[in-house]
Amino acid sequence: MLRFALLLCACLLVACAEGGTNGDGGVDASTPPPGDSGVRRDSGPTGCPSGQHDCGGGCIDDLDNEPANGCRLGCGEACPTPPDGEAACAEDGTCTVGCTPPFRLVDGECVCEARTCEDMGVMCGAPEDGCGMTLDCGTCMGEGSCIDGLCACAPDAEETNDSSTTAPMIDSAPDENTWERTYDMWNLDEADDEDWVRFSVEDTGLDNPSITVTLDQIPMGSNYDLAAYYVCDSGGENSSCGAGMPDNMIGNGCASASSGTTSETVRIDADCDSAFSSNDSGSLFIRVTSSTWGGSCAPYRIRIRIES
């Protein structure tokens, strides 16, 4: 029994001499306990607290995200300004490059992107392309003048109105046999110009008049559209569109909108019969507009054929 007690004491003395752990297997008391340090750090490589960043080995407060500061993560030195561009700040707080039009960013450099006549809305003249070169935007056709990059024509003295209510009466035509006329004294003098003219049609025959109107000699670079309408004197509205697309803006009529300089043709089969009259006399209205005006002041041509 005495021997066992001496052996137990010897073991306890050895354990106390070695040290390094507590009795329950925990860490040494001299080691700081794990846990929150009390300072929140960002996930970046600098290890600076949130709202700060590394500058020269030390943490400083984030700056206003402006190029003069070197942006949010800069050190107070302005961002470099590239040739033909301007310094800017990216959303991540770093310097980037902004290019002033017509320059655009290509591989980190501002490269001049020349403008064209089309994107400047210029139809004539020789403007600069923004990169030191001169463009050739063409000339105005007919008697047009180039003013500030746009073609302009003198107002059409032969046709000064833009509506059916003020359309001038050009001629009077009987519907007996065949009546034909050609007119080439009118032109469209600007993009939103409308030409309206009026003809009186007299019912002198036994049959209803058939009226064909053709628009041609459209200037190059333009696209003109044609419409014709028939308004009966007696108030009857039985006329129909024989060629073209029905268009009843006033009375009964037809419209044609072929592409480019292709000629336009419409035909109206007039019919004014009503309970009160069988007379087919009336007024023919012709309307010419442009879906594309190329700047030419040259006249177009209208041909009218009336037969019964």
Buried (B, 14 or more C-beta within 10 A) or exposed (E): EEEEEEEEEEEEEEEEEEEEEEEEEEEEEEEEEEEEEEEEEBEEEBEBEEEBBBBEEEBBEBBEBBBBBBBBBBEEEBBEBBEBBBBBBEEEBBBBBBBEEBBEBEEEBBBBBEBEBEEBEBBBBBBEBBEEEEBEBBBBBBEBBBEEBBBBBEEBEBBEBBEBEEBEEBBEBBBBEEBEEEBEEBBBBBBEBBBBBBBBBBBBBEEBBBBBBBBBBBBEBBBBBBBBBBBBBBEBBBBBBBBBEEBEEBBBBBBBBBEEBBBBBBBBBBBBBBEEBEBBBBBBBBBBBBEEBBBBBBBBBBBBBBBB
